[in-house]
Each structure stands twice: as structure tokens, then as C-alpha cells.
Amino acid sequence: MAGPGKKWIDQTPLREIVFACGIMLILVSPAVGAIPGPGGVVVFAAGLAMVLRTSRWAQRLYARLKRRYPEVGRWTDWGLRRRSALRREAILKEKKRRLAAKKAGESD
């Protein structure tokens, strides 16, 4: 179905279908949220993931949101299992480790 080096989602008709399904899930999430349990949050997150995977416009808007509110972006990246999230987490861990080592060296 998809050529070498291409994912199935890179094909235009499938992208549009996945995008439309994502928008539908986002719109349905308030109704699902009325049901007891965290269903609305899960449905919204699934819809957001679909939209962010398929829409360049949504990706640009999300990048702006991440710059303004980094904590929100961190959780969304983690949920989408993005490599950038893993890289950012590794850098943050390394900074914390260095700071802890520096503080331990000062107190000795």
C-alpha cells in the first residue's frame, strides 16, 4: 500500500480520513465526558493525537502553544510518544543530575 520509506498515514486520502475522525472525536468528547469516568479526556486525547499527526496547521499551532506553555507541551509530547519528548526528558534529567552533583560537591 505505502511505498518504501513512507508510512500508511502519509497517503493523502487516509490523512484526510484520520483528520476528520480526530475532529469528530474532539467534538464528541464533551458528550462522552458526561458519562462517569475519565472517558471524555481519553476521547479528546485520541482526537488531538489524530489531528496533530495529520495537520500541518495544527502542528504549527501546537508548537506555538508549547513555546508559551512548556508544561502542557511536555505532557502532550509524552502522550504522543514523540522522540523530541524523549530527548527533552533526557536533557532535563541530565541537568538535574549535574545540579545535584554540583550541590553535593559544594556541601562537602
LORO-231629 format. One line per 2 residues: their letters; for each residue x, y, z of N, C-alpha, C. Coordinates in pm, whole numbers, plus 32768, in hexadecimal, padded with zeros to 4 digits. Layout:
// LORO-231629
a> X:Y:Z:X:Y:Z:X:Y:Z | ... .
END
This chain:
// LORO-231629
ma> 8053:7F89:8000:8000:8000:8000:8057:807D:8000 | 80AE:808B:8061:8108:80FD:8067:818E:80D5:802C .
gp> 81CE:8133:7FE7:824E:8117:7FA9:82BD:810F:8011 | 8337:80EF:7FE3:83A6:80E6:8041:83C3:816D:8082 .
gk> 83D5:816C:8104:83F4:81E7:814D:837A:823B:816F | 8305:820E:8146:828B:825A:8164:8234:820B:81C5 .
kw> 81F2:8254:821B:8194:8214:8277:8109:8216:8236 | 80B2:81C0:8265:802C:81BA:822E:7FE2:823D:823F .
id> 8003:8287:82AA:7FBB:8302:82C7:7FE7:8375:826B | 8055:8364:8221:8085:83CC:81C8:8034:83D6:8148 .
qt> 7FDD:8377:812D:7F8B:837D:80B5:7F18:83DE:80CB | 7F03:8439:806C:7EA5:84A7:807C:7E17:847E:80A3 .
pl> 7DD6:8420:805F:7D4C:83FF:8088:7D45:83CA:8117 | 7DA6:837A:813E:7DA5:8345:81C6:7DBF:83B3:822C .
re> 7E16:8411:820A:7E30:8483:8263:7DB0:84D0:827F | 7D64:84E8:8213:7CE7:8534:8222:7C80:84E8:8275 .
iv> 7C7A:8466:8265:7C1D:8415:82B2:7C44:8416:8346 | 7CC5:8405:8362:7CF5:8406:83ED:7CDE:848F:842B .
fa> 7CF6:84FB:83DE:7CDE:8583:8410:7C4A:8596:8432 | 7BF1:856C:83D9:7B61:857A:83F1:7B35:8529:846C .
cg> 7B6B:84B2:847B:7B4A:8460:84F2:7B7C:84A5:8571 | 7BF2:84E2:856A:7C28:8529:85DE:7BCF:859E:8606 .
im> 7BA3:85EC:85A3:7B48:865C:85BF:7AC6:8629:85FC | 7A91:85BB:85C6:7A15:8583:85FD:7A28:8557:868D .
li> 7A99:8519:86AD:7AB2:84EF:8737:7ABC:8567:8795 | 7AFC:85D2:8767:7B06:864B:87B9:7A7C:8685:87D3 .
lv> 7A28:8687:876C:79A1:86BE:877C:7947:8666:87D3 | 795D:85E4:87D1:790B:8586:881F:7938:857F:88B1 .
sp> 79B2:85A7:88CE:79E9:8595:8954:7996:85D6:89C4 | 7958:864C:89B3:7905:8680:8A20:788D:8625:8A41 .
av> 7852:85E8:89DA:77E1:858E:89F2:7810:8511:8A3B | 7883:84DD:8A14:78B9:8467:8A56:78E5:848B:8AE4 .
ga> 790C:8507:8AF8:7936:8533:8B7D:78C6:8531:8BE3 | 784A:8534:8BB3:77D7:8530:8C0F:77C7:84A6:8C4E .
ip> 77FF:8441:8C0D:77F9:83B9:8C43:785E:83AF:8CB5 | 783C:836D:8D23:789B:8362:8D91:791F:8322:8D65 .
gp> 7989:8357:8D9A:7A0F:8326:8D78:7A59:838B:8D22 | 7AD5:836D:8D01:7B27:83CB:8CB5:7B17:83BF:8C1E .
gg> 7AA7:838C:8BED:7A95:8372:8B5E:7AA9:83EA:8B05 | 7A74:845D:8B2D:7A7F:84D5:8ADA:7B0F:84FF:8AC4 .
vv> 7B61:84F2:8B2B:7BEF:8517:8B21:7C36:84BA:8AC0 | 7C19:8439:8AC9:7C59:83D7:8A71:7C30:83EE:89E0 .
vf> 7BAF:8406:89CA:7B7D:841D:8942:7BBA:849E:8909 | 7BC0:8508:895A:7BFC:8584:892C:7C8F:8571:890A .
aa> 7CD7:8529:895E:7D66:8511:8946:7D7B:84C1:88C5 | 7D26:845F:88AC:7D32:8410:8831:7D16:8468:87B7 .
gl> 7CB2:84BD:87BF:7C93:8517:8751:7D03:857B:8739 | 7D3A:85B1:87A6:7DA8:8610:8799:7E22:85CE:875A .
am> 7E3D:8553:8781:7EAE:850A:8747:7E9A:84F6:86B1 | 7E22:84D3:8689:7E06:84BF:85FB:7E17:8541:85AC .
vl> 7DE4:85AD:85E3:7DEE:862E:859D:7E7F:865C:8595 | 7EC9:8651:8603:7F54:867D:8602:7FAB:8628:85A5 .
rt> 7F88:85A9:8591:7FD4:8553:8539:7FBF:8574:84A5 | 7F4C:85AE:8485:7F28:85BD:83F8:7F1E:864C:83C6 .
sr> 7F1E:86B0:841D:7F07:873A:83F1:7F81:8792:840D | 7FBA:87CC:83A4:802C:8828:83B4:8001:88A5:8400 .
wa> 7F87:88D5:83E4:7F55:894C:8428:7F4D:8934:84BE | 7F16:88C2:84E4:7F0A:889F:8572:7F93:8890:85B1 .
qr> 7FF3:885A:8567:807A:884A:859B:80BB:88D2:85B7 | 80A7:8931:855C:80DF:89B8:8572:809E:89FB:85EC .
ly> 801B:89EE:85F6:7FD3:8A27:8667:8001:89E7:86EA | 8014:8963:86E6:8043:891B:875B:80D1:8946:8782 .
ar> 8127:895E:8720:81B0:898B:873C:81AD:8A13:8783 | 8153:8A6B:8757:8146:8AEE:879B:8115:8ADC:882B .
lk> 80B5:8A83:883D:8081:8A67:88C4:80F0:8A31:891D | 8142:89D7:88E5:81AF:899B:8932:8216:8A02:895D .
rr> 8232:8A62:8906:8292:8ACB:892B:825B:8B21:899C | 81D9:8B3B:8997:819D:8B92:89FC:8185:8B48:8A80 .
yp> 815A:8ACB:8A78:813D:8A7A:8AEE:8188:89F5:8AE4 | 8207:89F1:8B06:8258:8978:8AF3:8226:88FD:8B3D .
ev> 81EA:890E:8BAF:81BB:889B:8BFD:814B:8851:8BB3 | 80F1:889A:8B72:8085:885C:8B25:80C1:880D:8AB1 .
gr> 8122:8849:8A6F:8163:8807:89FE:81AB:8789:8A28 | 81E4:878B:8A9E:822D:8715:8ACE:81D0:869D:8ADD .
wt> 815C:86B4:8B17:80FE:8647:8B2B:80C6:8614:8AA6 | 80AA:866F:8A4A:8075:8645:89C9:80DD:85F7:897B .
dw> 8159:8625:897C:81C5:85DD:8938:81D5:8551:8972 | 81CC:8547:89F5:81D8:84C5:8A36:8166:846A:8A08 .
gl> 80EE:84A1:8A03:807A:8452:89D9:8084:8425:8948 | 80BD:8479:88F3:80CD:8456:8866:814A:8405:884D .
rr> 819B:83EE:88B4:8217:83A1:88AB:8276:83D9:8843 | 8288:845A:8847:82E2:849C:87E8:8373:848E:8815 .
rs> 83CB:8480:87B2:845A:8476:87D1:848D:84F4:8812 | 8456:8567:87E9:8483:85E5:8824:8465:85E7:88BA .
al> 83F8:85A8:88E3:83D7:85A3:8971:843E:8550:89BC | 8464:84DF:8982:84C8:848B:89C3:854E:84D4:89CD .
rr> 8573:8519:8963:85F1:8563:8962:85EE:85D3:89CB | 857C:861B:89CF:856F:8688:8A30:8574:8653:8ABF .
ea> 8533:85E2:8AD8:8535:85A7:8B5E:85C2:857C:8B85 | 860D:8544:8B26:8697:851B:8B42:86EE:8595:8B64 .
il> 86DC:8602:8B1B:8728:867C:8B36:8704:86B3:8BC0 | 8683:86B4:8BDF:8655:86E6:8C61:868D:8690:8CD3 .
ke> 868D:860B:8CC2:86C4:85B1:8D27:8759:85CA:8D3C | 87A2:85DE:8CCE:8831:85F8:8CD6:884E:867B:8D1F .
kk> 87FD:86E3:8D03:880E:8763:8D48:87F6:8753:8DDE | 878D:8709:8E02:8770:86F3:8E90:87DF:86A4:8ED3 .
rr> 8814:8640:8E8D:8881:85F1:8EC4:88FD:8647:8EDB | 891F:869B:8E7A:8993:86F5:8E88:8980:8757:8EFC .
la> 8907:878E:8F07:88EB:87EC:8F73:88F7:87A7:8FFB | 88C3:872D:9004:88CC:86E2:9082:895E:86C3:90A3 .
ak> 89AC:86A0:903E:8A3A:8682:9054:8A85:8700:907F | 8A61:8770:9042:8AA1:87EF:9065:8A82:8816:90F5 .
ka> 8A01:8807:911C:89DA:8827:91A6:8A1E:87C9:920A | 8A29:874A:91E6:8A6B:86EA:923E:8AFF:870C:924E .
ge> 8B3D:873C:91E3:8BCB:8763:91E6:8BE0:87E0:923B | 8B80:883B:923C:8B8B:88B7:928B:8B7B:889D:9320 .
sd> 8B25:883C:9343:8B09:8823:93D1:8B78:87D2:9414 | 8BCE:8790:93C5:8C3B:8741:9401:8CAA:8796:9437 .
END
